[in-house]
Amino acid sequence: MSLLTVIKSHPRIKKFVHWLIVRSGHSRPRLWVRWFVNPFYHNRSWSSIVGSYARMDLFPFNDFALGEHSIVEDFAALNNGVGAIIIGHHVGVGISNTIIGPVTLGNYVMLAQNIVLSGLNHGYEDITLPPRVQKVITKQITVMDNVWIGANSVITAGVIIGKHAVIGAGSVVTKDIPEYSVAVGNPARVIKKYNFETGTWEKV
C-alpha cells in the first residue's frame, strides 16, 4: 500500500496532511509547498514562461503540466486544487485569465484576456446550506489543438472545444463546440464552419 493510499484511507491523517499543505479557508498552498514540493511533482518545461504577477495556486495532489514555449501572462490565476491542469506546448494564457481544473489545453491554444475556464461548480440543491459549503462538483474541460478563445469569454464545466475552433469575444460556452467552427454569443452558438471541399469558412 502506497503512502498516498494510506493518507487517503484515514480521514484524520488526510485532514492533518491537508492542513500542512494549505491553511484552512485558503485556496493557495503554503509557501513551503510551492518552493520545495511542487517543483518535484509538476511537469513544467524549461522553455515555458510564467509572469511574475501570475498566481499559480498549484497543489502536489493533482497534476499540473506546462508545455514547451507556453506562456502564462501576468495576473492570470491557475488552481489545480480540485482537478488537474494540463497545458500543451506553444500555448498562450492571456492576462487575467482564470483556470480552475480539471482543464486540459491542447497545443497552440490561444487565450485572449480575462477568460475564465472553470471545471468547478458548487452544489446548491440543499437549501439549508449556503452553496459555499456544499459539495464541490467537477467536470473536465478540454480545449483541443489550435483553438482561439476571444477576450472576456467563459468556458463552463464539462465543455469540449474541438480542434481549430474560434470562440468570439464575450461568449459563454455551455455546450461542446465542434472542430473547425466559429461560435459566438451567450450561450455560444456556431455561426460558421469550415468547408474542406471549397476551402472556405461558411455561415451556418
C-alpha positions as CSV (number, residue, x, y, z in Angstrom):
1,M,0.0,0.0,0.0
2,S,1.5,3.4,-1.0
3,L,1.8,6.3,1.3
4,L,-0.8,8.3,-0.7
5,T,-3.3,5.4,-0.3
6,V,-2.7,5.3,3.4
7,I,-3.3,9.0,3.7
8,K,-6.5,9.0,1.7
9,S,-7.9,6.0,3.6
10,H,-7.5,7.6,7.0
11,P,-9.7,10.7,7.4
12,R,-7.7,12.1,10.4
13,I,-4.3,11.7,8.6
14,K,-5.8,13.1,5.4
15,K,-7.1,16.2,7.3
16,F,-3.8,16.8,9.0
17,V,-1.8,16.5,5.7
18,H,-4.3,18.8,4.1
19,W,-3.7,21.3,6.9
20,L,0.1,21.0,6.3
21,I,-0.4,21.8,2.6
22,V,-3.0,24.7,2.8
23,R,-4.3,26.8,5.6
24,S,-8.0,26.4,6.4
25,G,-10.2,28.7,4.4
26,H,-7.5,29.4,1.8
27,S,-7.2,28.4,-1.8
28,R,-3.4,28.6,-2.3
29,P,-0.8,26.2,-0.9
30,R,1.6,27.2,1.8
31,L,4.9,28.7,0.7
32,W,7.0,25.6,1.5
33,V,4.8,23.5,-0.8
34,R,5.3,26.0,-3.6
35,W,9.0,26.2,-3.2
36,F,10.1,22.7,-2.1
37,V,7.3,20.2,-3.2
38,N,5.7,21.3,-6.4
39,P,8.9,21.5,-8.5
40,F,9.3,17.8,-7.9
41,Y,5.7,16.8,-8.7
42,H,4.8,19.0,-11.6
43,N,6.0,19.0,-15.2
44,R,6.9,22.4,-16.3
45,S,9.1,22.9,-19.4
46,W,12.3,24.9,-19.0
47,S,11.3,26.9,-22.1
48,S,7.9,28.0,-20.6
49,I,7.4,31.4,-19.2
50,V,5.2,32.4,-16.2
51,G,4.7,36.1,-15.5
52,S,6.0,37.5,-12.2
53,Y,2.5,38.5,-11.2
54,A,0.7,35.3,-12.2
55,R,-0.9,33.4,-9.3
56,M,0.0,29.8,-9.5
57,D,-2.1,28.1,-6.8
58,L,-0.9,24.6,-7.5
59,F,-1.1,21.6,-5.2
60,P,1.0,18.4,-5.3
61,F,-2.0,16.1,-5.1
62,N,-3.2,17.0,-8.6
63,D,-1.3,17.1,-11.8
64,F,0.0,20.2,-13.5
65,A,1.9,20.5,-16.7
66,L,3.1,23.4,-18.8
67,G,4.5,22.6,-22.2
68,E,7.4,23.9,-24.2
69,H,7.3,27.6,-25.2
70,S,4.0,28.1,-23.4
71,I,3.3,31.4,-21.6
72,V,1.2,32.3,-18.6
73,E,0.9,36.1,-18.5
74,D,0.7,38.4,-15.6
75,F,-2.4,38.4,-13.3
76,A,-3.5,35.0,-14.6
77,A,-4.7,32.6,-11.8
78,L,-4.3,28.9,-12.1
79,N,-5.7,26.5,-9.5
80,N,-5.5,22.7,-9.6
81,G,-6.9,22.1,-6.2
82,V,-9.9,20.2,-7.4
83,G,-8.6,18.9,-10.7
84,A,-5.5,18.6,-12.9
85,I,-4.4,21.4,-15.3
86,I,-2.6,20.2,-18.3
87,I,-1.3,22.8,-20.8
88,G,0.3,21.8,-24.1
89,H,3.1,23.4,-26.0
90,H,3.1,26.9,-27.6
91,V,0.0,27.9,-25.6
92,G,-0.7,31.5,-24.6
93,V,-2.6,32.0,-21.4
94,G,-3.5,35.7,-21.5
95,I,-3.5,38.5,-19.0
96,S,-6.0,38.0,-16.1
97,N,-7.2,34.5,-17.2
98,T,-8.6,32.2,-14.6
99,I,-8.2,28.5,-15.0
100,I,-9.6,26.1,-12.4
101,G,-9.1,22.4,-13.0
102,P,-9.9,19.9,-14.3
103,V,-8.8,21.6,-17.5
104,T,-6.7,20.3,-20.5
105,L,-5.5,22.7,-23.1
106,G,-4.0,21.3,-26.3
107,N,-1.1,22.6,-28.3
108,Y,-1.1,26.1,-29.9
109,V,-4.2,27.2,-27.9
110,M,-4.5,31.0,-27.8
111,L,-6.4,32.6,-24.9
112,A,-7.0,36.3,-25.0
113,Q,-7.6,38.5,-21.9
114,N,-10.0,38.0,-18.9
115,I,-11.1,34.5,-19.8
116,V,-12.5,32.0,-17.3
117,L,-12.2,28.3,-17.7
118,S,-13.7,26.5,-14.6
119,G,-14.2,22.8,-14.3
120,L,-15.6,23.5,-10.8
121,N,-19.1,24.1,-9.6
122,H,-20.6,24.2,-6.1
123,G,-23.8,22.3,-5.2
124,Y,-26.8,24.4,-4.4
125,E,-29.6,21.8,-4.0
126,D,-29.6,21.8,-0.2
127,I,-31.4,25.0,0.7
128,T,-30.4,24.6,4.4
129,L,-26.8,25.2,3.5
130,P,-25.1,28.1,1.6
131,P,-23.7,27.0,-1.8
132,R,-20.2,27.9,-0.5
133,V,-20.2,24.9,1.9
134,Q,-21.9,22.4,-0.3
135,K,-20.2,19.6,-2.1
136,V,-17.9,20.6,-5.0
137,I,-18.8,19.1,-8.4
138,T,-16.2,18.9,-11.1
139,K,-16.4,18.2,-14.9
140,Q,-13.4,18.1,-17.3
141,I,-13.0,21.0,-19.7
142,T,-11.0,20.0,-22.8
143,V,-9.8,22.5,-25.4
144,M,-8.3,20.8,-28.4
145,D,-5.3,22.0,-30.5
146,N,-5.2,25.3,-32.3
147,V,-8.2,26.9,-30.6
148,W,-8.5,30.6,-30.3
149,I,-10.7,32.0,-27.5
150,G,-11.6,35.7,-27.5
151,A,-11.4,38.1,-24.6
152,N,-13.9,38.0,-21.7
153,S,-15.2,34.6,-22.6
154,V,-16.4,32.0,-20.1
155,I,-16.0,28.2,-20.6
156,T,-18.1,26.2,-18.3
157,A,-17.5,22.8,-16.7
158,G,-17.8,19.7,-18.9
159,V,-17.3,21.5,-22.2
160,I,-15.2,20.2,-25.1
161,I,-14.0,22.7,-27.7
162,G,-12.9,21.0,-30.9
163,K,-9.7,21.5,-32.9
164,H,-9.2,24.8,-34.6
165,A,-12.4,26.3,-33.3
166,V,-12.7,30.0,-32.7
167,I,-14.8,31.4,-29.8
168,G,-15.8,35.0,-30.2
169,A,-15.1,37.7,-27.6
170,G,-17.6,37.8,-24.7
171,S,-19.0,34.3,-25.4
172,V,-20.3,32.0,-22.7
173,V,-19.7,28.4,-23.8
174,T,-22.1,26.0,-22.1
175,K,-22.1,23.1,-24.7
176,D,-19.5,21.4,-26.8
177,I,-18.2,23.3,-29.9
178,P,-17.3,21.2,-32.9
179,E,-13.9,21.4,-34.6
180,Y,-13.3,23.9,-37.4
181,S,-16.2,26.2,-36.4
182,V,-16.7,29.7,-35.1
183,A,-19.0,30.2,-32.1
184,V,-20.3,33.4,-30.5
185,G,-22.8,34.7,-28.0
186,N,-24.4,33.9,-24.7
187,P,-25.0,31.0,-24.8
188,A,-22.4,30.4,-27.6
189,R,-23.8,29.1,-30.8
190,V,-22.0,28.1,-34.0
191,I,-22.2,30.7,-36.8
192,K,-19.6,29.4,-39.2
193,K,-18.0,26.1,-40.2
194,Y,-15.0,25.3,-42.4
195,N,-15.8,23.6,-45.7
196,F,-12.9,21.4,-46.7
197,E,-14.2,20.9,-50.2
198,T,-14.4,24.6,-51.0
199,G,-11.6,25.7,-48.7
200,T,-13.8,28.4,-47.2
201,W,-15.5,29.3,-43.9
202,E,-19.2,29.2,-44.5
203,K,-22.1,30.7,-42.5
204,V,-24.4,28.2,-40.8
